[in-house]
């Protein structure tokens, strides 16, 4: 083994020659660090789905043909925007017919009210033109014929007046009822005309289209799924054994599309799924996170049984960059050199450290900040290794 050192004014560069292999040495960047034991920050990785903060499904309120749809899936619209329009020609024709019925009912009501007022002011029972007559002036009927008839019991003038008033009042009530019925029908048609236009209940995005222009729909048939996507959530079916470790408002790590972030527990459903023995939990994601509804998200939930137990950890900076499998250079004190070892890693711990399941032992030293592609025998500083 031979070490050749070339010195320059501003830096030192060394070559290590062994078995015909040449490795670069950067003496100022690397160091040795000890493998340590730390309390476990064990977490369970659980898959979830990104969902909008809230969603609504717009459905058809009456049968008809789809005239227009505002846009395609992914289109964003402000509150009150027209999303779907259904053909309403039949409703407009029916509305015209009901308006005509309403006008007729209003005219009948007005006439019945006039007849009632007439009966109140000028009763028909006291109309001298309708008296039976005695071959004498009509006044004789008022003062002789009617009182005599009342006295004989053949008629009752007051009762006749009462029935005439009731008849007029009944006509007014019936006419008013017809007006109310016509107005109710008109209000129903007006509401249906509004329902023919499905508008955005809030600012959001079209998540799913169930119909296309020209389709014929029936009442209750889904048209669009519309969601509020300014804020996003992750929804997961969490096993019962993990729910006890969760609390509303807790912050947990999350990974979406390879990007790490954080989420806050917003809702824990009080009822579990009896068949799957899981509980639905919703997590609020950070505002402005680069994610879309339907994306896959990994949630790192605390494992109540594993947290606090001692585990072996090393700094993440000790991992050799550029290798397909996680590996480190472990210092062999007996041979005063380093050896390459493959590792099986666990979950990330605090302070930039990572759990090591297999590959190194407590008390061993590993090279920190090794150069990319370093192999067995690479030494950061021989004097430091002897310490």
C-alpha positions as CSV (number, residue, x, y, z in Angstrom):
1,X,0.0,0.0,0.0
2,X,1.4,3.4,-1.0
3,X,0.0,6.8,-0.5
4,X,1.1,9.6,-2.8
5,X,0.2,13.2,-1.8
6,X,0.2,16.1,-4.2
7,X,0.2,19.5,-2.4
8,X,-1.2,22.8,-3.8
9,X,-1.5,26.2,-2.4
10,X,-5.2,26.2,-1.8
11,X,-6.2,22.5,-1.3
12,X,-4.9,19.0,-0.8
13,X,-5.7,16.1,-3.1
14,X,-4.7,12.5,-2.4
15,X,-4.8,9.2,-4.4
16,X,-5.3,5.9,-2.7
17,X,-4.0,3.0,-4.9
18,X,-5.0,-0.5,-4.0
19,X,-5.3,-3.5,-6.3
20,X,-5.2,-1.3,-9.3
21,X,-8.1,0.9,-8.2
22,X,-7.9,4.7,-7.8
23,X,-10.3,6.6,-5.5
24,X,-10.5,10.3,-4.9
25,X,-10.0,11.6,-1.4
26,X,-11.3,14.8,-0.1
27,X,-9.7,15.2,3.3
28,X,-11.5,18.3,4.5
29,X,-15.1,17.1,4.1
30,X,-15.4,13.8,5.8
31,X,-15.2,12.6,9.4
32,X,-16.0,9.7,11.6
33,X,-19.2,9.5,13.7
34,X,-20.3,6.9,16.2
35,X,-23.4,4.7,15.8
36,X,-25.8,5.7,18.5
37,X,-28.9,4.4,20.3
38,X,-31.9,6.7,20.5
39,X,-35.6,6.5,21.5
40,X,-37.6,5.3,18.6
41,X,-39.7,7.7,16.6
42,X,-41.5,4.7,15.0
43,X,-44.4,5.4,12.7
44,X,-46.7,3.4,10.6
45,X,-47.0,4.4,6.9
46,X,-50.6,4.4,5.8
47,X,-52.0,5.1,2.3
48,X,-54.7,7.7,1.8
49,X,-56.4,9.7,-0.9
50,X,-56.3,13.5,-1.4
51,X,-59.9,14.8,-1.4
52,X,-61.4,18.4,-1.7
53,X,-62.4,20.2,1.5
54,X,-66.0,19.6,0.5
55,X,-67.9,18.2,-2.5
56,X,-71.4,18.3,-3.8
57,X,-73.2,16.3,-6.5
58,X,-75.5,18.3,-8.8
59,X,-78.5,16.3,-9.9
60,X,-81.4,16.9,-12.3
61,X,-84.6,18.2,-10.8
62,X,-86.9,17.4,-13.7
63,X,-86.7,15.5,-17.0
64,X,-85.2,17.1,-20.0
65,X,-82.3,17.3,-22.4
66,X,-78.9,18.7,-21.5
67,X,-78.4,21.9,-23.4
68,X,-74.9,23.0,-22.2
69,X,-72.1,22.1,-19.8
70,X,-69.8,24.8,-18.6
71,X,-66.5,22.9,-19.0
72,X,-64.5,19.8,-18.7
73,X,-63.1,18.0,-15.6
74,X,-60.6,20.3,-13.9
75,X,-62.3,23.5,-14.9
76,X,-62.6,26.0,-12.1
77,X,-65.5,28.4,-11.7
78,X,-66.5,31.1,-9.2
79,X,-69.7,31.0,-7.0
80,X,-72.9,31.3,-9.0
81,X,-71.5,30.2,-12.4
82,X,-73.8,28.3,-14.7
83,X,-72.5,24.7,-14.8
84,X,-75.4,22.7,-16.5
85,X,-78.5,23.9,-18.4
86,X,-81.5,21.6,-19.1
87,X,-84.0,22.3,-21.9
88,X,-86.9,24.2,-20.3
89,X,-89.2,24.9,-23.3
90,X,-92.0,22.7,-21.9
91,X,-91.8,24.4,-18.5
92,X,-92.1,27.9,-20.2
93,X,-95.2,26.8,-22.1
94,X,-96.8,25.5,-18.9
95,X,-95.9,28.7,-17.2
96,X,-97.8,30.7,-19.8
97,X,-100.9,28.5,-19.4
98,X,-100.8,28.9,-15.6
99,X,-100.4,32.6,-15.8
100,X,-103.6,32.7,-18.0
101,X,-105.4,30.7,-15.3
102,X,-104.2,33.1,-12.6
103,X,-105.6,36.1,-14.5
104,X,-108.9,34.3,-14.9
105,X,-109.0,33.4,-11.2
106,X,-108.1,37.0,-10.2
107,X,-111.0,38.3,-12.4
108,X,-113.4,35.8,-10.8
109,X,-112.2,36.9,-7.3
110,X,-112.8,40.5,-8.1
111,X,-116.3,39.8,-9.4
112,X,-117.2,37.7,-6.3
113,X,-116.0,40.4,-4.0
114,X,-118.2,43.0,-5.8
115,X,-121.2,40.7,-5.5
116,X,-120.6,40.3,-1.8
117,X,-120.4,44.1,-1.3
118,X,-123.6,44.5,-3.3
119,X,-125.4,42.0,-1.1
120,X,-124.2,43.9,2.0
121,X,-125.3,47.3,0.7
122,X,-128.4,46.3,-1.4
123,X,-129.8,43.0,-0.2
124,X,-131.7,41.0,-2.8
125,X,-134.2,39.9,-0.1
126,X,-135.4,43.5,0.2
127,X,-135.5,44.3,-3.5
128,X,-138.9,45.6,-4.3
129,X,-138.6,44.5,-7.8
130,X,-138.7,40.9,-6.7
131,X,-141.8,41.3,-4.5
132,X,-144.8,39.0,-5.3
133,X,-147.0,42.0,-6.0
134,X,-150.7,42.6,-5.1
135,X,-151.8,44.6,-8.0
136,X,-150.9,47.6,-5.9
137,X,-147.8,49.8,-5.8
138,X,-144.6,47.9,-4.9
139,X,-144.4,49.8,-1.6
140,X,-147.4,47.8,-0.4
141,X,-145.4,44.6,-0.8
142,X,-142.8,46.0,1.6
143,X,-145.1,47.0,4.4
144,X,-148.0,44.5,3.9
145,X,-147.0,41.4,1.9
146,X,-143.6,40.6,3.5
147,X,-144.6,41.2,7.1
148,X,-147.8,39.2,6.6
149,X,-145.8,36.3,5.0
150,X,-143.3,36.4,7.9
151,X,-146.2,36.4,10.4
152,X,-147.9,33.4,8.6
153,X,-144.5,31.5,8.6
154,X,-144.4,31.0,4.9
155,X,-141.0,32.8,4.7
156,X,-138.3,34.4,6.8
157,X,-136.8,37.6,5.4
158,X,-133.8,37.8,7.8
159,X,-132.9,34.2,7.1
160,X,-133.1,34.8,3.4
161,X,-130.7,37.7,3.8
162,X,-128.3,35.6,5.8
163,X,-128.2,32.8,3.1
164,X,-127.7,35.4,0.4
165,X,-124.7,36.8,2.3
166,X,-123.2,33.3,2.9
167,X,-123.6,32.5,-0.8
168,X,-121.7,35.6,-1.8
169,X,-119.0,35.0,0.9
170,X,-118.6,31.4,-0.4
171,X,-118.1,32.6,-3.9
172,X,-115.4,35.0,-2.7
173,X,-113.6,32.2,-0.8
174,X,-113.8,29.8,-3.8
175,X,-112.4,32.5,-6.1
176,X,-109.6,33.3,-3.7
177,X,-108.7,29.6,-3.5
178,X,-108.5,29.4,-7.3
179,X,-106.1,32.3,-7.2
180,X,-103.9,30.7,-4.6
181,X,-103.8,27.4,-6.5
182,X,-102.8,29.2,-9.7
183,X,-100.1,31.1,-7.8
184,X,-98.8,27.9,-6.2
185,X,-98.5,26.3,-9.6
186,X,-96.7,29.3,-11.0
187,X,-94.2,29.3,-8.1
188,X,-93.6,25.6,-8.7
189,X,-92.9,26.2,-12.3
190,X,-90.7,29.2,-11.5
191,X,-88.6,27.1,-9.1
192,X,-88.3,24.3,-11.7
193,X,-87.0,26.9,-14.2
194,X,-84.4,27.9,-11.8
195,X,-83.5,24.3,-11.2
196,X,-83.0,23.9,-14.9
197,X,-79.8,25.9,-14.4
198,X,-77.4,24.1,-12.1
199,X,-75.1,26.8,-10.7
200,X,-71.9,26.5,-8.6
201,X,-72.8,26.7,-4.9
202,X,-69.3,27.8,-4.1
203,X,-65.9,28.5,-5.7
204,X,-64.5,25.2,-6.9
205,X,-63.7,22.8,-9.7
206,X,-65.5,20.1,-11.7
207,X,-64.3,16.8,-10.4
208,X,-66.4,14.4,-12.4
209,X,-68.9,14.6,-15.3
210,X,-71.7,12.1,-15.4
211,X,-73.5,13.5,-18.5
212,X,-72.7,15.1,-21.9
213,X,-74.5,17.7,-24.0
214,X,-77.6,16.1,-25.7
215,X,-78.2,13.5,-23.0
216,X,-81.7,13.1,-21.7
217,X,-81.9,13.0,-17.9
218,X,-84.5,12.1,-15.3
219,X,-85.2,13.7,-11.9
220,X,-82.5,12.7,-9.4
221,X,-79.9,11.7,-12.0
222,X,-76.4,12.9,-11.2
223,X,-75.0,15.5,-13.5
224,X,-71.7,16.8,-12.1
225,X,-69.5,16.4,-9.0
226,X,-68.2,19.8,-7.9
227,X,-65.6,20.4,-5.2
228,X,-64.0,23.2,-3.2
229,X,-60.3,22.6,-3.9
230,X,-58.8,25.8,-2.4
231,X,-58.2,23.6,0.7
232,X,-57.4,19.9,0.4
233,X,-57.7,17.0,2.8
234,X,-56.4,13.5,3.0
235,X,-58.9,10.7,3.8
236,X,-57.7,7.4,5.2
237,X,-59.3,4.3,6.7
238,X,-57.2,3.9,9.9
239,X,-57.0,0.5,11.7
240,X,-58.6,0.5,15.1
241,X,-55.2,-0.2,16.8
242,X,-53.8,3.1,15.6
243,X,-56.7,5.3,16.2
244,X,-56.0,5.4,20.0
245,X,-52.7,7.3,19.2
246,X,-54.5,10.0,17.2
247,X,-56.1,13.2,18.5
248,X,-57.8,16.0,16.7
249,X,-55.4,18.8,15.9
250,X,-52.3,16.5,15.9
251,X,-49.7,17.3,13.3
252,X,-48.3,14.3,11.4
253,X,-45.8,14.0,8.5
254,X,-47.2,13.3,5.0
255,X,-45.7,12.5,1.6
256,X,-47.5,13.3,-1.6
257,X,-45.9,12.7,-5.0
258,X,-42.5,12.2,-3.3
259,X,-42.7,15.6,-1.6
260,X,-42.8,15.7,2.2
261,X,-45.2,18.0,4.1
262,X,-47.3,18.0,7.2
263,X,-51.0,17.5,7.8
264,X,-53.3,18.2,10.7
265,X,-56.0,15.8,12.0
266,X,-59.3,17.5,11.3
267,X,-61.9,14.8,12.0
268,X,-62.0,11.3,13.5
269,X,-65.3,9.6,12.8
270,X,-66.9,8.4,16.0
271,X,-68.2,5.1,14.4
272,X,-65.9,2.4,13.1
273,X,-66.6,0.1,10.1
274,X,-67.9,-3.1,11.6
275,X,-66.7,-5.2,8.6
276,X,-63.2,-3.8,8.1
277,X,-62.6,-2.6,11.7
278,X,-61.3,0.8,10.5
279,X,-62.1,4.4,11.3
280,X,-62.4,7.1,8.8
281,X,-60.0,10.0,9.6
282,X,-59.6,13.2,7.7
283,X,-56.4,15.3,7.6
284,X,-56.1,19.0,6.6
285,X,-53.2,19.6,4.2
286,X,-51.2,22.8,4.1
287,X,-52.6,25.6,2.0
288,X,-50.9,25.8,-1.4
289,X,-49.6,22.2,-1.4
290,X,-48.8,20.9,-4.8
291,X,-51.5,18.2,-4.9
292,X,-54.7,17.4,-6.7
293,X,-57.9,15.5,-5.6
294,X,-57.5,11.8,-6.1
295,X,-53.7,11.7,-5.6
296,X,-52.1,9.1,-3.4
297,X,-50.7,10.3,-0.1
298,X,-48.6,8.5,2.5
299,X,-49.4,9.3,6.2
300,X,-46.8,8.6,8.9
301,X,-49.0,7.8,11.9
302,X,-47.5,7.4,15.4
303,X,-47.2,3.8,16.5
304,X,-48.1,3.8,20.1
305,X,-46.4,0.4,20.7
306,X,-43.1,1.4,19.1
307,X,-42.5,5.0,20.2
308,X,-39.9,5.3,23.0
309,X,-38.1,2.0,22.4
310,X,-34.3,2.1,21.9
311,X,-33.2,1.8,18.2
312,X,-29.8,2.1,16.4
313,X,-29.4,5.4,14.4
314,X,-26.9,7.1,12.2
315,X,-26.9,10.5,10.5
316,X,-28.4,10.6,7.1
317,X,-25.3,12.3,5.9
318,X,-23.3,9.1,6.5
319,X,-25.2,7.3,3.7
320,X,-23.1,7.1,0.5
321,X,-24.8,9.0,-2.3
322,X,-25.2,7.6,-5.8
323,X,-25.8,4.0,-4.7
324,X,-29.0,2.0,-5.4
325,X,-29.0,0.4,-1.9
326,X,-28.3,2.3,1.3
327,X,-24.7,1.8,2.4
328,X,-22.0,3.2,4.7
329,X,-18.3,2.9,5.3
330,X,-17.6,1.3,8.7
331,X,-14.2,1.8,10.3
332,X,-12.4,-1.4,11.0
333,X,-10.1,-0.6,13.9
334,X,-8.1,-3.9,13.7
335,X,-7.1,-3.2,10.1
336,X,-7.2,0.6,10.3
337,X,-9.3,0.9,7.2
338,X,-13.0,1.2,6.2
339,X,-15.3,-1.5,4.9
340,X,-18.5,-1.0,2.8
341,X,-21.7,-2.3,4.4
342,X,-25.2,-2.5,3.1
343,X,-27.9,-1.3,5.4
344,X,-31.6,-2.0,6.0
345,X,-33.1,1.3,7.1
346,X,-36.2,2.0,9.2
347,X,-38.1,5.2,9.7
348,X,-36.6,8.7,9.9
349,X,-35.8,9.9,13.4
350,X,-35.3,13.4,14.8
351,X,-32.2,15.6,14.3
352,X,-31.6,14.3,10.8
353,X,-30.9,10.7,11.8
354,X,-32.4,7.5,10.5
355,X,-33.1,4.1,12.1
356,X,-30.9,1.2,11.1
357,X,-32.4,-2.2,11.4
358,X,-29.4,-4.3,10.2
359,X,-25.9,-3.5,9.0
360,X,-24.2,-1.8,11.9
361,X,-23.8,-2.2,15.6
362,X,-23.7,0.0,18.6
363,X,-20.3,1.6,19.2
364,X,-19.0,1.2,15.6
365,X,-17.9,4.3,13.7
366,X,-19.0,5.2,10.2
367,X,-17.7,7.8,7.8
368,X,-19.8,11.0,7.8
369,X,-20.2,12.9,4.5
370,X,-18.4,10.3,2.3
371,X,-17.9,11.2,-1.4
372,X,-20.3,9.9,-4.0
373,X,-19.5,6.3,-5.0
374,X,-16.9,5.7,-2.2
375,X,-15.9,2.0,-1.7
376,X,-14.1,-0.1,1.0
377,X,-10.7,1.4,2.0
378,X,-11.6,5.0,1.6
379,X,-10.3,7.0,4.6
380,X,-11.1,10.6,5.5
381,X,-8.1,11.0,7.8
382,X,-5.9,8.3,9.2
383,X,-4.9,10.2,12.3
384,X,-8.5,10.8,13.2
385,X,-9.3,7.2,12.7
386,X,-6.8,6.2,15.3
387,X,-8.4,8.3,18.0
